[in-house]
């Protein structure tokens, strides 16, 4: 303090101040990653973009207890890398749990024997290999190993094409634990642009050599001390960071990435942002006429026409044998006080023809009269 009672412009205590580690990706890194990366979620400061081009290698490990958000991130990564980053994803599904999502994304199942030839032609998207009906665990593991072996031979031949390829294995990667192809992929994948994305509930299930080969980790809530100790020892995590991982909520995770520069980044992602794929509703407009309409668009039309009631309830009321019957839907909405003109205008926006609308409204009115 000066003699006049004022304070010096710069306090001697400034050097002693230590701001808390917010777990946010730095501004420069966030901007750099945003150019070629994909959004994973929001940190406490800036959005976190995953850019595997800046990592030591393209391999990703996702871990966390059941229900923590691990599978949600795996599915999001698959869709974002395929649809936004323009990569090719080879999804080896041992249990069939990804089938509905892949169907929704408009991708088709690939024959395991033809996977590499399809990969050679496919510019981007998903090569889906569903092994759920391929026999017992031993047989499925053998088929998956053959697929990886074939792909490794192909990646060496196509080394100069610059294509980014990610092979995804969920929990069941453990069936390939002793696979030479899996180890080769981890060791050689980087120079050919091939990455492995795999997940597990237990860190201790993963061989240390395999774990060390993953430059990017997404760590959801973990409780097992053995697994946490392994992470701390392998990646030099501090006790405070381990405590943070133990207390993570559902949908939150820590992102740990080793960069080409040698620096290791630790960021906290508050909420993982996924990709929402719209459900398709099959609408029966009378006779042999069928329409496939995004559920959100149909619900929006229902809400425009009727201020009362639930749009989902209306669609359920109109459902007949796997289709939403348009006349039954109109009956339900008119019964809830929908304005006919507004309803007609909303349905026209969906691309339903005038003849189909006329027939459906006539059938709805006839049905109402019969019920009176």
C-alpha positions as a Markdown table, in Angstrom:
| # | Residue | x | y | z |
|---|---|---|---|---|
| 1 | Unk | 0.0 | 0.0 | 0.0 |
| 2 | Unk | 1.3 | 3.5 | -0.9 |
| 3 | Unk | 1.6 | 6.3 | 1.7 |
| 4 | Unk | -1.4 | 8.0 | 0.2 |
| 5 | Unk | -3.6 | 5.0 | 1.1 |
| 6 | Unk | -3.9 | 3.7 | -2.5 |
| 7 | Unk | -2.8 | 0.3 | -3.8 |
| 8 | Unk | 0.1 | -0.4 | -6.2 |
| 9 | Unk | -0.9 | -1.1 | -9.7 |
| 10 | Unk | 0.4 | -4.7 | -9.6 |
| 11 | Unk | 0.1 | -6.7 | -6.4 |
| 12 | Unk | 3.1 | -8.7 | -5.2 |
| 13 | Unk | 0.6 | -11.5 | -4.5 |
| 14 | Unk | -0.4 | -11.9 | -8.2 |
| 15 | Unk | 2.3 | -14.6 | -8.8 |
| 16 | Unk | 0.8 | -16.6 | -5.9 |
| 17 | Unk | -2.6 | -16.9 | -7.4 |
| 18 | Unk | -3.5 | -20.3 | -8.8 |
| 19 | Unk | -6.7 | -20.6 | -10.8 |
| 20 | Unk | -8.5 | -24.0 | -10.6 |
| 21 | Unk | -8.0 | -26.5 | -13.4 |
| 22 | Unk | -11.4 | -26.2 | -15.3 |
| 23 | Unk | -10.6 | -29.1 | -17.5 |
| 24 | Unk | -11.3 | -27.0 | -20.6 |
| 25 | Unk | -9.6 | -27.4 | -23.9 |
| 26 | Unk | -7.4 | -24.4 | -24.6 |
| 27 | Unk | -8.8 | -21.7 | -27.0 |
| 28 | Unk | -6.1 | -22.2 | -29.6 |
| 29 | Unk | -6.5 | -26.0 | -29.5 |
| 30 | Unk | -10.3 | -25.8 | -29.7 |
| 31 | Unk | -10.1 | -23.5 | -32.8 |
| 32 | Unk | -7.5 | -25.8 | -34.4 |
| 33 | Unk | -9.4 | -29.0 | -33.6 |
| 34 | Unk | -12.7 | -27.5 | -34.8 |
| 35 | Unk | -11.3 | -27.2 | -38.4 |
| 36 | Unk | -11.0 | -30.9 | -39.0 |
| 37 | Unk | -12.4 | -32.5 | -35.8 |
| 38 | Unk | -15.9 | -33.5 | -34.6 |
| 39 | Unk | -17.7 | -32.0 | -31.7 |
| 40 | Unk | -17.9 | -34.3 | -28.7 |
| 41 | Unk | -19.4 | -32.1 | -26.1 |
| 42 | Unk | -19.0 | -29.0 | -23.9 |
| 43 | Unk | -16.2 | -28.5 | -21.4 |
| 44 | Unk | -16.5 | -26.0 | -18.6 |
| 45 | Unk | -15.0 | -23.4 | -20.9 |
| 46 | Unk | -15.1 | -24.2 | -24.5 |
| 47 | Unk | -16.6 | -27.0 | -26.7 |
| 48 | Unk | -14.4 | -30.0 | -27.1 |
| 49 | Unk | -13.6 | -31.2 | -30.6 |
| 50 | Unk | -11.9 | -34.5 | -31.3 |
| 51 | Unk | -9.2 | -34.2 | -33.9 |
| 52 | Unk | -7.4 | -37.5 | -34.4 |
| 53 | Unk | -5.0 | -35.9 | -36.9 |
| 54 | Unk | -3.2 | -34.2 | -33.9 |
| 55 | Unk | -3.0 | -37.3 | -31.8 |
| 56 | Unk | 0.1 | -39.5 | -31.7 |
| 57 | Unk | -2.1 | -42.3 | -33.3 |
| 58 | Unk | -5.7 | -42.6 | -34.4 |
| 59 | Unk | -6.7 | -45.3 | -31.8 |
| 60 | Unk | -9.4 | -44.5 | -29.2 |
| 61 | Unk | -10.3 | -46.3 | -26.0 |
| 62 | Unk | -13.7 | -45.7 | -24.3 |
| 63 | Unk | -14.2 | -46.9 | -20.7 |
| 64 | Unk | -16.8 | -46.6 | -18.0 |
| 65 | Unk | -19.2 | -48.4 | -15.8 |
| 66 | Unk | -22.6 | -49.6 | -17.2 |
| 67 | Unk | -25.0 | -46.8 | -17.8 |
| 68 | Unk | -22.4 | -44.0 | -17.6 |
| 69 | Unk | -22.8 | -43.0 | -21.3 |
| 70 | Unk | -20.0 | -45.1 | -22.9 |
| 71 | Unk | -22.2 | -46.8 | -25.6 |
| 72 | Unk | -23.9 | -43.5 | -26.4 |
| 73 | Unk | -20.4 | -42.0 | -27.2 |
| 74 | Unk | -19.4 | -45.0 | -29.2 |
| 75 | Unk | -22.6 | -44.7 | -31.4 |
| 76 | Unk | -22.1 | -40.9 | -31.7 |
| 77 | Unk | -18.4 | -41.4 | -32.8 |
| 78 | Unk | -19.5 | -43.9 | -35.4 |
| 79 | Unk | -22.0 | -41.6 | -37.0 |
| 80 | Unk | -20.0 | -38.4 | -36.7 |
| 81 | Unk | -16.8 | -39.8 | -38.1 |
| 82 | Unk | -18.7 | -41.4 | -41.0 |
| 83 | Unk | -21.1 | -38.6 | -41.8 |
| 84 | Unk | -19.2 | -35.4 | -40.8 |
| 85 | Unk | -15.5 | -36.3 | -41.0 |
| 86 | Unk | -16.0 | -38.4 | -44.1 |
| 87 | Unk | -14.2 | -41.5 | -42.8 |
| 88 | Unk | -15.1 | -45.1 | -43.4 |
| 89 | Unk | -16.2 | -47.0 | -40.3 |
| 90 | Unk | -15.9 | -50.8 | -40.2 |
| 91 | Unk | -18.3 | -51.9 | -37.4 |
| 92 | Unk | -17.8 | -55.4 | -36.2 |
| 93 | Unk | -20.9 | -56.2 | -34.1 |
| 94 | Unk | -20.8 | -59.4 | -32.2 |
| 95 | Unk | -24.2 | -59.2 | -30.6 |
| 96 | Unk | -26.4 | -57.2 | -33.1 |
| 97 | Unk | -27.0 | -54.3 | -30.7 |
| 98 | Unk | -26.1 | -51.7 | -33.4 |
| 99 | Unk | -28.4 | -53.2 | -36.1 |
| 100 | Unk | -31.3 | -50.8 | -35.5 |
| 101 | Unk | -29.0 | -47.7 | -35.5 |
| 102 | Unk | -27.3 | -48.8 | -38.7 |
| 103 | Unk | -30.6 | -49.5 | -40.4 |
| 104 | Unk | -31.7 | -46.0 | -39.3 |
| 105 | Unk | -28.6 | -44.5 | -40.8 |
| 106 | Unk | -29.4 | -46.1 | -44.2 |
| 107 | Unk | -26.5 | -48.5 | -44.2 |
| 108 | Unk | -26.6 | -52.2 | -45.1 |
| 109 | Unk | -25.0 | -55.3 | -43.6 |
| 110 | Unk | -21.8 | -56.5 | -45.3 |
| 111 | Unk | -20.8 | -60.1 | -45.8 |
| 112 | Unk | -17.7 | -60.7 | -43.7 |
| 113 | Unk | -16.0 | -62.3 | -46.7 |
| 114 | Unk | -16.6 | -59.2 | -48.9 |
| 115 | Unk | -15.8 | -56.6 | -46.2 |
| 116 | Unk | -12.4 | -55.7 | -47.6 |
| 117 | Unk | -13.5 | -55.5 | -51.2 |
| 118 | Unk | -16.4 | -53.2 | -50.1 |
| 119 | Unk | -13.9 | -51.1 | -48.1 |
| 120 | Unk | -11.8 | -50.7 | -51.2 |
| 121 | Unk | -14.8 | -49.1 | -53.1 |
| 122 | Unk | -16.5 | -47.2 | -50.3 |
| 123 | Unk | -15.5 | -43.6 | -50.0 |
| 124 | Unk | -17.1 | -43.0 | -46.6 |
| 125 | Unk | -19.9 | -44.4 | -44.5 |
| 126 | Unk | -20.4 | -47.6 | -42.5 |
| 127 | Unk | -19.3 | -51.1 | -43.4 |
| 128 | Unk | -21.5 | -53.1 | -41.0 |
| 129 | Unk | -20.6 | -56.7 | -40.1 |
| 130 | Unk | -23.2 | -58.3 | -37.9 |
| 131 | Unk | -22.0 | -61.5 | -36.4 |
| 132 | Unk | -24.9 | -62.1 | -34.0 |
| 133 | Unk | -26.3 | -65.1 | -36.0 |
| 134 | Unk | -22.9 | -66.5 | -37.0 |
| 135 | Unk | -22.6 | -69.2 | -34.3 |
| 136 | Unk | -21.0 | -69.4 | -30.9 |
| 137 | Unk | -18.4 | -67.0 | -29.5 |
| 138 | Unk | -15.5 | -69.0 | -30.8 |
| 139 | Unk | -16.9 | -69.0 | -34.3 |
| 140 | Unk | -17.7 | -65.3 | -34.2 |
| 141 | Unk | -14.2 | -64.5 | -32.9 |
| 142 | Unk | -12.7 | -66.6 | -35.7 |
| 143 | Unk | -14.8 | -64.8 | -38.4 |
| 144 | Unk | -13.9 | -61.4 | -36.9 |
| 145 | Unk | -10.2 | -62.3 | -36.9 |
| 146 | Unk | -10.4 | -63.3 | -40.6 |
| 147 | Unk | -12.0 | -59.9 | -41.3 |
| 148 | Unk | -9.3 | -58.0 | -39.6 |
| 149 | Unk | -6.6 | -60.1 | -41.3 |
| 150 | Unk | -8.1 | -59.4 | -44.7 |
| 151 | Unk | -8.3 | -55.7 | -43.9 |
| 152 | Unk | -4.7 | -55.5 | -42.8 |
| 153 | Unk | -3.6 | -57.0 | -46.1 |
| 154 | Unk | -5.8 | -54.5 | -47.9 |
| 155 | Unk | -4.6 | -51.5 | -46.0 |
| 156 | Unk | -1.0 | -52.3 | -46.9 |
| 157 | Unk | -1.9 | -52.6 | -50.5 |
| 158 | Unk | -3.8 | -49.3 | -50.5 |
| 159 | Unk | -1.4 | -47.3 | -48.4 |
| 160 | Unk | -1.3 | -44.3 | -50.7 |
| 161 | Unk | -5.1 | -43.6 | -51.1 |
| 162 | Unk | -5.3 | -41.3 | -48.1 |
| 163 | Unk | -8.6 | -42.8 | -46.8 |
| 164 | Unk | -9.3 | -42.6 | -43.1 |
| 165 | Unk | -10.7 | -45.9 | -41.8 |
| 166 | Unk | -11.8 | -46.7 | -38.2 |
| 167 | Unk | -12.6 | -50.2 | -37.0 |
| 168 | Unk | -15.1 | -50.2 | -34.2 |
| 169 | Unk | -15.3 | -53.0 | -31.6 |
| 170 | Unk | -17.5 | -52.7 | -28.6 |
| 171 | Unk | -17.2 | -54.7 | -25.4 |
| 172 | Unk | -16.8 | -58.0 | -27.3 |
| 173 | Unk | -13.4 | -57.0 | -28.6 |
| 174 | Unk | -12.2 | -59.2 | -25.8 |
| 175 | Unk | -13.0 | -62.2 | -28.0 |
| 176 | Unk | -10.1 | -61.0 | -30.1 |
| 177 | Unk | -7.7 | -60.5 | -27.2 |
| 178 | Unk | -5.1 | -62.9 | -28.6 |
| 179 | Unk | -5.6 | -61.9 | -32.2 |
| 180 | Unk | -2.4 | -61.2 | -34.0 |
| 181 | Unk | -4.4 | -59.1 | -36.5 |
| 182 | Unk | -5.6 | -56.8 | -33.6 |
| 183 | Unk | -2.1 | -56.3 | -32.4 |
| 184 | Unk | -0.8 | -55.6 | -35.9 |
| 185 | Unk | -3.6 | -53.0 | -36.4 |
| 186 | Unk | -2.6 | -51.2 | -33.2 |
| 187 | Unk | 1.1 | -51.2 | -34.2 |
| 188 | Unk | 0.9 | -50.4 | -37.9 |
| 189 | Unk | -2.5 | -48.7 | -38.3 |
| 190 | Unk | -1.3 | -45.1 | -37.9 |
| 191 | Unk | 1.0 | -45.1 | -40.9 |
| 192 | Unk | -1.8 | -46.4 | -43.2 |
| 193 | Unk | -4.5 | -44.1 | -41.7 |
| 194 | Unk | -6.3 | -47.0 | -39.9 |
| 195 | Unk | -7.5 | -46.5 | -36.3 |
| 196 | Unk | -9.1 | -48.8 | -33.7 |
| 197 | Unk | -12.0 | -47.6 | -31.6 |
| 198 | Unk | -12.8 | -50.0 | -28.7 |
| 199 | Unk | -14.5 | -49.9 | -25.4 |
| 200 | Unk | -14.7 | -51.8 | -22.1 |
| 201 | Unk | -16.3 | -51.5 | -18.7 |
| 202 | Unk | -13.1 | -52.5 | -16.9 |
| 203 | Unk | -9.7 | -50.9 | -17.6 |
| 204 | Unk | -7.9 | -53.9 | -16.0 |
| 205 | Unk | -9.3 | -56.1 | -18.8 |
| 206 | Unk | -7.2 | -54.3 | -21.3 |
| 207 | Unk | -3.6 | -55.4 | -21.9 |
| 208 | Unk | -1.2 | -52.6 | -21.0 |
| 209 | Unk | 0.5 | -52.7 | -24.4 |
| 210 | Unk | -3.0 | -52.3 | -26.0 |
| 211 | Unk | -3.9 | -49.5 | -23.6 |
| 212 | Unk | -0.6 | -47.7 | -24.2 |
| 213 | Unk | -1.3 | -47.8 | -28.0 |
| 214 | Unk | -4.5 | -45.7 | -27.6 |
| 215 | Unk | -3.5 | -42.0 | -27.9 |
| 216 | Unk | -7.1 | -40.9 | -27.1 |
| 217 | Unk | -9.1 | -42.0 | -24.1 |
| 218 | Unk | -12.7 | -41.1 | -23.1 |
| 219 | Unk | -13.1 | -42.1 | -19.5 |
| 220 | Unk | -16.6 | -42.2 | -18.0 |
| 221 | Unk | -17.3 | -42.9 | -14.4 |
| 222 | Unk | -15.1 | -45.6 | -12.9 |
| 223 | Unk | -15.1 | -47.1 | -9.4 |
| 224 | Unk | -12.7 | -50.0 | -9.5 |
| 225 | Unk | -9.5 | -49.1 | -7.8 |
| 226 | Unk | -7.4 | -51.5 | -9.8 |
| 227 | Unk | -8.5 | -49.8 | -13.1 |
| 228 | Unk | -8.1 | -46.3 | -11.7 |
| 229 | Unk | -4.6 | -47.1 | -10.5 |
| 230 | Unk | -3.7 | -48.5 | -13.9 |
| 231 | Unk | -4.8 | -45.3 | -15.6 |
| 232 | Unk | -3.0 | -43.1 | -13.0 |
| 233 | Unk | 0.3 | -45.1 | -13.5 |
| 234 | Unk | 0.1 | -45.3 | -17.3 |
| 235 | Unk | -0.9 | -41.7 | -18.0 |
| 236 | Unk | 0.4 | -39.8 | -15.0 |
| 237 | Unk | -3.0 | -38.7 | -13.7 |
| 238 | Unk | -3.0 | -36.7 | -10.5 |
| 239 | Unk | -5.1 | -37.8 | -7.4 |
| 240 | Unk | -7.5 | -34.9 | -8.1 |
| 241 | Unk | -8.1 | -36.1 | -11.6 |
| 242 | Unk | -8.8 | -39.6 | -10.4 |
| 243 | Unk | -11.3 | -38.3 | -7.8 |
| 244 | Unk | -13.0 | -36.3 | -10.6 |
| 245 | Unk | -13.4 | -39.5 | -12.7 |
| 246 | Unk | -14.9 | -41.3 | -9.7 |
| 247 | Unk | -17.5 | -38.6 | -9.3 |
| 248 | Unk | -18.5 | -38.1 | -13.0 |
| 249 | Unk | -22.3 | -38.0 | -13.7 |
| 250 | Unk | -24.1 | -39.9 | -16.4 |
| 251 | Unk | -23.1 | -38.5 | -19.9 |
| 252 | Unk | -20.0 | -36.7 | -18.5 |
| 253 | Unk | -16.5 | -38.0 | -19.2 |
| 254 | Unk | -12.8 | -37.0 | -19.1 |
| 255 | Unk | -11.0 | -36.8 | -22.5 |
| 256 | Unk | -7.3 | -37.7 | -22.3 |
| 257 | Unk | -5.2 | -37.3 | -25.4 |
| 258 | Unk | -1.5 | -37.6 | -26.2 |
| 259 | Unk | -0.7 | -35.1 | -29.0 |
| 260 | Unk | 2.0 | -35.3 | -31.7 |
| 261 | Unk | 3.8 | -32.5 | -29.9 |
| 262 | Unk | 4.2 | -34.9 | -26.9 |
| 263 | Unk | 1.9 | -32.8 | -24.7 |
| 264 | Unk | -0.9 | -34.7 | -22.9 |
| 265 | Unk | -4.3 | -33.0 | -22.7 |
| 266 | Unk | -6.9 | -33.7 | -19.9 |
| 267 | Unk | -10.3 | -32.1 | -20.4 |
| 268 | Unk | -13.6 | -32.6 | -18.7 |
| 269 | Unk | -16.7 | -33.0 | -20.9 |
| 270 | Unk | -19.9 | -32.0 | -19.1 |
| 271 | Unk | -22.3 | -33.5 | -21.6 |
| 272 | Unk | -21.6 | -35.7 | -24.6 |
| 273 | Unk | -23.5 | -34.4 | -27.7 |
| 274 | Unk | -24.8 | -37.2 | -29.9 |
| 275 | Unk | -26.5 | -37.3 | -33.3 |
| 276 | Unk | -30.2 | -37.7 | -33.3 |
| 277 | Unk | -31.5 | -39.8 | -36.1 |
| 278 | Unk | -35.1 | -39.2 | -36.9 |
| 279 | Unk | -37.5 | -42.2 | -36.8 |
| 280 | Unk | -39.4 | -42.8 | -40.0 |
| 281 | Unk | -43.1 | -43.3 | -39.7 |
| 282 | Unk | -44.9 | -45.3 | -42.4 |
| 283 | Unk | -48.1 | -43.6 | -43.2 |
| 284 | Unk | -51.0 | -45.4 | -45.0 |
| 285 | Unk | -53.0 | -42.9 | -47.0 |
| 286 | Unk | -55.6 | -45.4 | -48.3 |
| 287 | Unk | -55.4 | -48.3 | -50.7 |
| 288 | Unk | -51.8 | -49.2 | -51.8 |
| 289 | Unk | -50.5 | -45.7 | -51.1 |
| 290 | Unk | -47.7 | -45.5 | -48.5 |
| 291 | Unk | -45.6 | -42.6 | -47.4 |
| 292 | Unk | -42.4 | -42.7 | -45.3 |
| 293 | Unk | -42.3 | -39.5 | -43.2 |
| 294 | Unk | -39.9 | -38.3 | -40.5 |
| 295 | Unk | -41.6 | -38.7 | -37.1 |
| 296 | Unk | -40.6 | -35.2 | -36.1 |
| 297 | Unk | -42.3 | -33.7 | -39.2 |
| 298 | Unk | -45.5 | -35.7 | -38.6 |
| 299 | Unk | -45.6 | -34.7 | -35.0 |
| 300 | Unk | -45.0 | -31.1 | -36.0 |
| 301 | Unk | -48.0 | -31.3 | -38.4 |
| 302 | Unk | -50.2 | -32.8 | -35.6 |
| 303 | Unk | -49.2 | -30.0 | -33.2 |
| 304 | Unk | -50.0 | -27.4 | -35.8 |
| 305 | Unk | -53.5 | -28.8 | -36.3 |
| 306 | Unk | -54.4 | -29.5 | -32.7 |
| 307 | Unk | -53.4 | -27.5 | -29.6 |
| 308 | Unk | -54.7 | -30.2 | -27.3 |
| 309 | Unk | -53.3 | -33.6 | -26.6 |
| 310 | Unk | -50.0 | -35.4 | -27.2 |
| 311 | Unk | -48.6 | -35.8 | -30.8 |
| 312 | Unk | -47.2 | -39.2 | -29.8 |
| 313 | Unk | -50.5 | -40.3 | -28.4 |
| 314 | Unk | -52.2 | -39.3 | -31.7 |
| 315 | Unk | -49.7 | -41.4 | -33.7 |
| 316 | Unk | -50.3 | -44.4 | -31.5 |
| 317 | Unk | -54.1 | -44.0 | -31.9 |
| 318 | Unk | -53.7 | -44.1 | -35.7 |
| 319 | Unk | -51.3 | -47.1 | -35.8 |
| 320 | Unk | -52.6 | -50.1 | -37.7 |
| 321 | Unk | -50.4 | -53.2 | -38.3 |
| 322 | Unk | -47.1 | -51.3 | -38.3 |
| 323 | Unk | -48.5 | -48.3 | -40.2 |
| 324 | Unk | -50.1 | -45.0 | -39.1 |
| 325 | Unk | -53.5 | -45.0 | -40.8 |
| 326 | Unk | -54.2 | -41.4 | -42.0 |
| 327 | Unk | -58.0 | -41.6 | -41.7 |
| 328 | Unk | -57.7 | -43.0 | -38.1 |
| 329 | Unk | -55.3 | -40.2 | -37.3 |
| 330 | Unk | -57.7 | -37.6 | -38.7 |
| 331 | Unk | -60.6 | -39.2 | -36.6 |
| 332 | Unk | -58.5 | -38.9 | -33.5 |
| 333 | Unk | -57.5 | -35.3 | -34.1 |
| 334 | Unk | -61.0 | -34.1 | -35.1 |
| 335 | Unk | -62.2 | -35.7 | -31.9 |
| 336 | Unk | -59.7 | -33.6 | -30.0 |
| 337 | Unk | -61.0 | -30.5 | -31.5 |
| 338 | Unk | -58.6 | -30.0 | -34.4 |
| 339 | Unk | -59.5 | -27.3 | -36.9 |
| 340 | Unk | -60.1 | -29.0 | -40.3 |
| 341 | Unk | -58.5 | -26.3 | -42.4 |
| 342 | Unk | -55.3 | -26.2 | -40.2 |
| 343 | Unk | -55.1 | -30.0 | -40.3 |
| 344 | Unk | -55.5 | -30.1 | -44.1 |
| 345 | Unk | -52.8 | -27.4 | -44.5 |
| 346 | Unk | -50.4 | -29.2 | -42.1 |
| 347 | Unk | -50.9 | -32.5 | -44.0 |
| 348 | Unk | -50.3 | -30.9 | -47.4 |
| 349 | Unk | -46.9 | -29.8 | -46.1 |
| 350 | Unk | -45.9 | -33.4 | -45.7 |
| 351 | Unk | -46.4 | -34.0 | -49.5 |
| 352 | Unk | -49.6 | -36.0 | -49.2 |
| 353 | Unk | -51.6 | -35.7 | -52.5 |
| 354 | Unk | -55.0 | -34.0 | -52.7 |
| 355 | Unk | -56.8 | -37.2 | -53.8 |
| 356 | Unk | -55.3 | -39.1 | -50.8 |
| 357 | Unk | -56.3 | -36.3 | -48.4 |
| 358 | Unk | -59.9 | -36.2 | -49.9 |
| 359 | Unk | -60.2 | -40.0 | -49.5 |
| 360 | Unk | -58.8 | -40.0 | -46.0 |
| 361 | Unk | -61.0 | -37.1 | -44.8 |
| 362 | Unk | -64.1 | -38.8 | -46.3 |
| 363 | Unk | -63.3 | -42.1 | -44.6 |
| 364 | Unk | -62.7 | -40.2 | -41.3 |
| 365 | Unk | -66.1 | -38.4 | -41.5 |
| 366 | Unk | -67.8 | -41.7 | -42.4 |
| 367 | Unk | -66.2 | -43.4 | -39.4 |
| 368 | Unk | -67.3 | -40.5 | -37.1 |
| 369 | Unk | -70.9 | -40.8 | -38.2 |
| 370 | Unk | -70.9 | -44.6 | -37.6 |
| 371 | Unk | -69.7 | -44.0 | -34.1 |
| 372 | Unk | -72.2 | -41.4 | -33.3 |
